[in-house]
């Protein structure tokens, strides 16, 4: 869906679930991902993380992430402005390592 002055891409539940499963595999995190009444549930040994779409009136916020720690402290979910920010927040909350980074530049290759 396009909105005046911006481009907005919406994910179906199946696409969002597949994206989360792929990211968890890339990050070497064992978890189950399922659609729930509150959003996508990411069940890990450390607890359940909940990924939700933000309501349209909350724009520019597009996604929210509830972590076990935030829930235990009675804090609201973390708001994120993009799917990239959501995935970074989830990766950090899980304590997962990032993937390899592409670096472009002039230099001598490492031995």
Phi and psi in degrees as a GROMACS rama.xvg file:
@    title "Ramachandran Plot"
@    xaxis  label "Phi"
@    yaxis  label "Psi"
@TYPE xy
-101.567  139.475  UNK-2
-119.365  145.854  UNK-3
-51.2339  124.573  UNK-4
85.2862  -3.87471  UNK-5
-152.495  163.269  UNK-6
-115.878  133.037  UNK-7
-127.634  124.055  UNK-8
-108.021  127.197  UNK-9
-103.866  142.085  UNK-10
-102.268  139.361  UNK-11
-73.0517  165.164  UNK-12
-59.3885  -40.1818  UNK-13
-64.1194  -42.091  UNK-14
-66.9998  -41.5988  UNK-15
-65.2544  -43.2307  UNK-16
-60.9459  -45.7074  UNK-17
-62.5302  -41.6481  UNK-18
-61.8918  -44.7678  UNK-19
-64.32  -42.0727  UNK-20
-61.6258  -44.1286  UNK-21
-63.1463  -42.6538  UNK-22
-65.1417  -42.7942  UNK-23
-61.1916  -39.9225  UNK-24
-65.0022  -43.3679  UNK-25
-60.7363  -38.057  UNK-26
-84.661  -0.0359673  UNK-27
59.0539  43.5144  UNK-28
-110.304  124.519  UNK-29
-83.5485  120.197  UNK-30
-161.007  160.362  UNK-31
-111.614  141.157  UNK-32
-120.018  127.891  UNK-33
-144.086  147.996  UNK-34
-75.9393  132.093  UNK-35
-128.423  175.487  UNK-36
-62.4446  -27.1632  UNK-37
-94.6131  -6.23409  UNK-38
138.032  -154.421  UNK-39
-85.3427  126.167  UNK-40
-98.9319  125.712  UNK-41
-111.758  101.971  UNK-42
-92.7009  121.083  UNK-43
-125.916  173.579  UNK-44
-62.37  -27.3099  UNK-45
-86.6365  -1.57149  UNK-46
130.218  -173.684  UNK-47
-106.068  127.867  UNK-48
-103.977  142.242  UNK-49
-121.813  123.514  UNK-50
-103.911  125.301  UNK-51
-130.066  150.048  UNK-52
-78.1703  140.307  UNK-53
-80.3197  151.836  UNK-54
-65.9951  146.609  UNK-55
-55.21  -32.3335  UNK-56
-72.1975  -8.30083  UNK-57
-92.5676  3.72927  UNK-58
-53.0382  136.397  UNK-59
-86.3276  1.02159  UNK-60
-66.8655  130.665  UNK-61
-114.946  -27.9684  UNK-62
-138.782  157.108  UNK-63
-134.241  151.74  UNK-64
-130.333  119.563  UNK-65
-103.724  126.961  UNK-66
-106.72  160.986  UNK-67
-58.2344  -37.0663  UNK-68
-67.1257  -44.1975  UNK-69
-64.7567  -41.4903  UNK-70
-62.4111  -45.0839  UNK-71
-62.9715  -30.6459  UNK-72
-90.783  7.6257  UNK-73
56.0352  37.7789  UNK-74
-98.5234  149.134  UNK-75
-69.6206  163.603  UNK-76
-61.0337  153.431  UNK-77
-76.1936  131.478  UNK-78
-90.3989  138.202  UNK-79
-132.489  145.966  UNK-80
-86.5744  -9.73394  UNK-81
-153.825  165.712  UNK-82
-65.9731  -34.4251  UNK-83
-63.0192  -43.7797  UNK-84
-66.2763  -37.6113  UNK-85
-61.8885  -47.8409  UNK-86
-64.1968  -38.6187  UNK-87
-64.337  -42.5534  UNK-88
-64.2923  -41.0388  UNK-89
-65.4725  -46.3054  UNK-90
-58.0394  -44.86  UNK-91
-65.9417  -41.4489  UNK-92
-64.931  -32.5662  UNK-93
-78.7684  -12.7703  UNK-94
72.016  25.2736  UNK-95
-84.2085  155  UNK-96
-81.8198  147.048  UNK-97
-75.6065  164.17  UNK-98
-76.8196  -176.755  UNK-99
-64.5464  144.161  UNK-100
-107.145  135.835  UNK-101
-82.0666  127.18  UNK-102
-122.606  128.956  UNK-103
-114.689  128.443  UNK-104
174.096  175.934  UNK-105
-96.1553  134.398  UNK-106
175.679  178.66  UNK-107
-96.0662  130.705  UNK-108
-60.8778  147.144  UNK-109
-66.5622  145.337  UNK-110
